[in-house]
Amino acid sequence: MLLSEYYNNNLSSYMKAERYVNSGSPSGFSEINTTSESTKPKSSTKEFDVLEIKFSEDVHTEDFGSISDYIELYPNSMLVHTDLLGSSLLANEKFDIVRRITVEPTSSGRTVLMKNDRPCFIKMAYPDFLGRVRRHMRKEHVLSAMEVSSRLQKAVDDQLIGVPFAFLRENAGRVIRLPKSGYEWGVIFREYIPYPFVDMKEFYIPFFSLFGYEVDPMTGKEKCNKDPSLLYQLYEKQTDSPEEFLLNKIIFPLCKVYFDVLLKTGIELEAHAQNMLLTVDEKFQIQRIVCRDLESAGRDVTLMQRQGIQYNLDNMYKCNMLMDEIYDKYPKWYINHSFMFDFKLGEYILTPMLECAKECFENVNIEEMQRRIKMFNQQFIKQLPDFFPSEWCYYENINFEEKGLERKYIWQSNPKYR
């Protein structure tokens, strides 16, 4: 894919990068467990229909935020991925299909783009395996996403967090309780335009597209005649050396965003390559680091206490607290910190980006760049005493949930990026 394609159609070029300039997760499970052939992100299908189903008997329905800003839903209805129409969860329920909504898949599989007058993303329940886990969307998930959105917006509005941070607000949702099974089935609506809003034209580039290569939607395989990586194409638009471009324009701002959000709000972003975007202006100069998928972000209660940040525990989903019990070598509080930073951000973004740099640029000293990243991050680590374990962790490439196994972490000395 060429950067110049963004000039032709910003939205379609972003969706091309989102769907086809993506080499998949390091674990490989994003390719193993995905949606149906006609709806999966890398299929040749341009669009498909999400179903709005209305239940024929009373169901317990709760709406959150202003859904009507995005779409007018029928009472007692739910948006359902077409793959799930035959789900056993719906087998004994009485419902009618009242509307079909045309959408385009994204890299997530269960998150789709609705292109109406106000484009938005719809994140649906998908209680079958996508990647490593079943993707539920219960009330606790919806409430957590909206609380994280609210906290981040307040931090931005109060100028606690500034540039280059931006995020896609998740500020509306619906949850129903199925009459027969009692299963909570929900949906979240996510804005298309990053907050805070800016008065300039921006192009959006997913982080995985920086170092991924384009897939041919007809074959599902990488194209033979590859364009240079988007990372290299962005470098060509700059005047810095490869090292200074990568560090000062992308990696340092990314790390600053991660730690600014953590220190100012107590929110631990799941900052892997699918959840983070770059924005660039019309001259392809990097502008902002955008976070999305806030339902997956954690709320660190112990850190909030230490930092004097107000919090509530009405919804315990994704709350991380320091407890006495040891879970696989360390208390889970410490494990989560390493897993989110060292593994998700480090091994899903920083390591593949440096590997791409080594492939693209001659004489790039990767070890020196790692040293500089560690030095840069020390300014934040010093503000987080007794926060990270001395080692870093990851886990094996197996589907623990599908095999009914307890997740086991593998520990390594000398964290790469802190």
Disulfide bonds with the S-S distance in Angstrom:
none
